[in-house]
Amino acid sequence: MKSGKKSNPNPSLKRLPRDMTAQALVSVALQSGDPYHATAVYEVADSVARIALDTVLFDGRRNALALARWEHTPPVVLQALARLNDASVRQRVQRNLGTSGQTLTELYHTENSDALVTLIAQHRRTPAAVLEMMARESDNDEALKAVAGNPAANATVLRILHARFPRRFDAAIATHPAASPDLLEAVYETGNEYTRAAVVAHPACRKRLLTQAALGGNPLVLRQLAGNPRIPPKLLARLAQSRTLAVRRAIAGNAMLTTELLTALAQDESVNVRREIALRDDLPPSVLERLAQDGDHWVRQRVARNPDAPRALLDKLSDEQNAEVRRAVARNPACPAELLEKLAHDENGWVRAAVAYQPKAGAKLMKILATDRAVDVLSGVAANPRASQLLLRRLAQSAEADVRRGVILNPRASETVLRPLLKDPYYLHRVLLLGNRKLKDEDKWPLLADPDNAVRFTAMRWFAGRVKGQG
């Protein structure tokens, strides 16, 4: 949500309350008249206090519409908004990803509009029991389609849909995580090639169906089949020799490949297959050695990122002409200190930045890299736990927002370094600092009067969380 005007001056915002209680926070929210204060404290307020807060939250339709759409509005406030006699507000609540299953259930039992019921059917938090009612009772095609694709639907919901509407929702059922082996087999028998391809890729697909699909020979089905780790070893070996590139590329990512098959596919004529092999984290040294000599720099780059790459390979790849490969070496968690020191002086700024972000880079390298002119390098130093407090204090004064953000996100940054950043001009930085436990409550309290809506909300939510934790 965009920043709003600064709330009216309020004496209660000048100093931290002596007793931090829910009642004290509600009193601040009511005195300020700020809907974002009221939103943040609503969850810890009792039923009587909520009635008073409602006058702040819903004083004007504009506030209600904005809060119903806002991604940070707590579920308990969305529930209150859903009970307003305003179809537009309810529609926004139903679209809001934070709306709870309880609220969606209440809305389902009161809504008459097909469009609004469809929104409930689409929501990821709609309870399976509500989706089951829709599957049994609804004739709204759009809502039923949404039910079939909803991740919250269970096997019972899918069976009901398949029984009521044979074949209509086969495509959605074939890809749904909750589909049972029996239902997948039924869908496979009546489905087209796209549905069958989805079925053989499903983790619940029976092995006998996998073998049956292989005999069919359809390239689209075989491509999906090749990625399934449950296919029998003999079938795996056969697909690895397929003439179809898409099948070999899919098999290259199969977790069950043997060393023999990995070796063979590492020499595949297609660079796309070799790239897929190079992405794996189970490659033996012999395969890594071969791939490190590949003519494609993307393949070599992926080898350079592999933590299992032998030291000799990393040494060789650190001298690569291609900067992306050198950068990959610098990002490798197994990169030794000697190589990091060498790459810290690389001519390419992205390579030096990779060293700056490396947790293994020592204080000496941090000091060297802190003199760099590249913003990406300085941002890495600012975020690196190995940077000294002296360096962080200097970087916290940078004119570059990315560098200051690195300091804010650094888990080792001290209270002394962080406190001045509470006045940072970028609102997101102030939001991030409100969650930092190194800063004292009295440092954070003034942000309740911040000109930005999100900062004021986050500040009040921080204190509400403290009160809730004490309860």
N, C-alpha and C positions, 0 to 999 in steps of 0.2 A: 504494500500500500504506500502511496506517495506521502511525503511529509506533509503535516498540517501546520496550522498556525500554533504558535506557542500558547500553552494554556495560561489562564489568568493568574497573576501573582497570588500566591497563597502562603501565609505565614507558616503553615504546617510543613511546607516543603523546604524550609530553610535549615532545619536541624533534625537529626535522627530522633525519633521518639524514645523516651527513657525506657518504656516497656513496649517491646515489639510483640504485639498481639494482633489477631485478626480484627478485633474491634478497632484497634488504633489505625490499621491500614484502611478499613472501610471508612473510618472517619475522614482520613486524608482524601480518599477518592470522592467522597460526598462533598467535601469542602472545595476541592479543586473543580468539580463538575466535569472532569475529563473522562469521556467514555472509555479511553484506553486504560486508565487507572481502574475504572470499574470493571472492565473486562478481565484484567489480570487478577483482581482480588475476589472475583465472584465465587470461585471454587471454595475458598476458605471461609466465606461468609455463611452465617446461619440463615434460616428461612426468613426471619424477620428482616435481617440486614439486606437480603436479596431483593425484597420488595422495595426498599429504599434505593438500592442500586439500579433497579429497573427504571426508575425515573430519570437516571442519568443515561443509561444505555439506550433507552428507546424514546428519548426526548427529541423527537423529530424523525421522520421516516428516513432521512438521509443517513443518519447514524446506523439505523437498523439494516439498511441495504448494504452499507459499507462493511459492517461487521459480519453479516451473513456470507459475504463473499471472501473476506480476508482469510488467508491461509493460516494465520496464527491464532485465530479465535478459538478458545478452548471449547471442547465438546459440551460442557455444561451450559455455556452461553449460547451455543448453537441450538441446544435443546429449548432454551427459553425463547429464542427467536422463532423456532418452528411453531410455537404455540400462538404466535401473533396472527391476527386475522388479516393476513396480507399474502396473497398468492405469489407475488414477486419475491418477497422475503423468503418464503418457504422454498421457492424454486432454487434460490441461491444456496440455501441451507442444504438442499438435496444434492447440489453439485459440489459442495464443499467436502474435500477429502477428509477433513477432521471430524465430520459428523459421526456420532456414535451409532452402534447398532440399535440401541434402545430408541433413539430419536427416529431413526429410519423406520422402525417397526410401528411407532406411534403414527408417523406420517402415512404409512401404507394403509392403516385402518381408517384414516380420515380423508384421504385423497380420492377424488372422483375423476380427475383429469388423466387421460391416457398418457399425455406427455410427461406429467409429473411422476406417474407410476413407473414409466420407462426409466426415468432418472434414478429411481430407487432400485430398479432391477439392475442398473449398471454399476451401482456403488459397491466398492470393494468391501465395505463394512456391513452390508446388509446381511442379517443372519440367515443361515441355511434354512431355518424354519419358515421365514418369509418367502424365500425363493421357492421353497417347496409348495407353499400355498399358491404362488403365481403359476408354477408349472402345472398344478392340478386344475386351477380355476380360470386362468386368464385365456382370452382369445385375442389379445393384443399381440400381433406378430412382432412388432419392434421390441416390446417388453420381453417376450419369450426368447427372442434372439439374444437379448442382453442377459437373460437368466442363464442361457446355455453357455455363454462366454464368461460368466462371472467366476472369478477364482474361488469365491466363497461357496459356490455350489458343491454339494457332495454327491456321492454315487447314487443316492436315492433320487435326487433331483434330476440327474441325467437319465436314469432309467424311466422316470415318469415321462419326461419329454420324448424319449425314444418310443415309448409305448403309445403315447397320444398322437405323435406326429412322425411316423416312420420315415426315415431318410431326410426329413426337412433340416434337422440340425446335426447331421452326421459329421460335417466338417468341424464344427465346434467341439463335438464330443470326442473326436479322434485326437484332438490336441489338449483336451482338458486333463489336468493332473489327477483328478478324482475318478476318471473313467476306470471301470473294472475290467479285468481280462475278458469276461463273458461279453460285456457290452462292446469292447473293442473288436472282438471276433465277429460279432453280428454286424457292426459297422463296416468291417473290412469286406465281408461277403457281398454287401449291397453297394459299397461305395465306388467312386471313380478313382482314377489313378492318383489324384491329389490326396483324397481321403486315405487311400491305402498307404501312400507314402508317409502320411502323418501317423498312421497306426503303427507301422513297423519301427518308427522312431520313438514310440512311447515306451517308457520303462516298464509298464505293466503288460506289454504285449507278450503273448505266449511264444515259447521257442519254436513250437511246431509251425506257428504262423510265419515266423522269420524264415524258416526253411522253405515254406510254401512260396513266400514272396520272392525268394532267390531264384526259384525255378521259373517264375513268371518272366523274368528277364527285362522288365520295364525299367529303363534308365532312371526315371524319376524316383521310382520306388527303391531301386538299388542304391541310389545316392543316399537316401535317408537310412536305409538298412545298414550301410557301411559305417555309419557313425554310432550304431547301437553296440555298446560294450558286451551285450549278452549273446551276440551271435556266436555260433560254434566255431572252434578254431579252424577247421577245414574250410568252412565258408569264408572266414576272415582271410585266409591265405589266397583263396580263389579271387576274392574281390580286389585284393592288393595287386593282382595282375590284370585287372580289367582294362580294356582298351579305351574306356570312357574316362576322360580326365576328371570330371566331376566326382566320379565314384572313387578314384584313387585319392583325390584331394580329401574326400570325406573320411576315407579309411586311414589317412595319415594322422587324423586326430583321435582315432579310436584308442582308448586307454589300454586295450588288451593286446596291442601289437607286441610280437616277440622281437628279440634282438636281431634275428635273421631278417624279419620283415622291415624293421627300422633301417637296417643297413641297405636293403634293396631300395626302399623308397627314398633314402637320402641321395640316391644316384638317379632318381627319376628324371626323365627328359624335360618335364615341366617344372619351371621355377616355382609355380604355385604350390605344387606338391612338396617341393623341398622347403619352401617357406613354412608350410604347416608342420613339417617334421622338426624344423629348427625351433619352433615355438614350444616344443615339449620339454618337460622337466625331468624326463626319465631316460635321457640319452646316454649311452655308454661312451667312454673316452674315444673309442675308435670312430664312432659316428660324429662326435663333436670335432675331431681332427679333420675328418673329411669335409664337413660343412664349413669349417673355418677357411677352407681353400676355395669355396664356391665362388663362381664368377659374379653372383648377384650380391650386392652390398646389403640388401635387406636380410638375406640369409646369414651373412657374416655378423651383422648387427645383432641378430637374435642369439647367436652363439656367444657374442661378447657379453650379453646380459645374463647368461646362464651361470648360476652360482657354482655349478659342478665343473665348469671349464677349468682345465689344468692351468697352473701358473704360466707354463711355457706358452700356451695359446694366448693368454691375456697379454703377455709381453709382446707377442707378435702383433696382435690386433691393436695394441696401443700405438703402434707405428703406422697404422693404416693411413692412406691418403684421404680416405673418406672420413669427414668429421663426425658423421652420425655413428660410425663404428667406434671411433675413439670415445665419443660421448657415452656409448653403451658400456664400454669398459669402465669408465669412471662411475657409472651408476650401479655396476655390479656389486652386490653386497659382499662378495668375496675378494674384491679388488684390494691388493696389498698396499700398505702405506707408501712403499717406494714408488709404485705406479701413480698413486694419487698425487704425490709431490711433483712428479714429472708432468702429469696432465694439468696440474694447477697453473702451469706456465704455458699452456697450449695457446696457439694463436687464435683459436676459435672461442668466442665468448660462451657459446652453449656448452662446450666441453668444460670450460672453467666453472660454469654454473653447476654442472653435474657434480664436480668435486666439492663445490661449496655446500651442496645439500647432503653430502655423504656423512653419515654418522661416524664413520671411521676416521674422517679427516681430523687431525689433531689441532691443538691450539696454535701451533706455529703456522699451519696452513691458513687457519682462520684469520690470523693477523695479516698475512700476505694478501689474501683475497679481499680483505676489507678495504684495501687501497685501490681495488679495481674500479674502473669507471662504468662498467656494464651493470645496468639495473638488475638483470637476472642473476648475476653473480652476487651482488650485494644482498639481494632478497634471500639467496641461499644461505649466506653467512648469518643474516638476521634470524633465520629460522633454525639454525643449527645449534643443538644443545652444547656443542663444544666451544661456542663463541663465549668470550669472557664478558662479564657485566660491563666492563669499560667499553668494549666494542659495541655492545647492545645499546648502551646509553647514547653513544654517538650516532648509531644508525637510527635510533628512535627519533632523531631530529631531522631525518632525511626529508627532502622535498617530495620524494617519490612515495606514493601511497603503498605500492607493493612492498617496499622495503620496511615501512612502518608496520605493515600487516605481518610481515615475517617476525618482527620482534614480538608483536602481540601474541602470535601463535607459538612462540618459543617456550617450551615447558620449563626452561631454566631461567627465564627472565624474572628478575626480582621485583618486589613491590616498588622500590625506588625508581627502577627503570620504567615501570608500567604506569605509575600514577599520573605523570604529565600527559599521557596519551588518552586519558579520560576526556580531555578537551580537544581531541583530534577533530579536524574539520570534516572527516568522512564519517557519516552516521554508522555505517556497518562496523567500523572499528570500535566505536563506543558500545555498540550492541555486544560485540565479542568480549570486550573487557568486563561487562557486567557478569559474565559467567566465571570469571577468574577468581579463584578462592584466595589468592595471595593479597588481593586488594581488600581493604577494610570496608565495612558497611557504611561508615561515615564518609568514605570517599565516593561511594556509589549513590548515596541518597540524593545529592543535588541533581542527578540525572532524571529524577522524577519531573523536573521542570524543563527538560530538554525540548527544543523546538520540533524534534522529530517524533512522530507517532510511535514508530517501532521502538525507539529508544525508551520513551516513557513507559510503554507497555512492558518491555523487557525488564526495566528497572523495578517496576511494581511486582512483576511476576517473580523476580529474584527474591524480594522480601516476603512475598506470599509463600514461596517455597520454603523459606526459612521457618515461617510460622507453622506451615503444614508438617515440616519435619520434627517440630517440637511437640506436635500433638499426639 
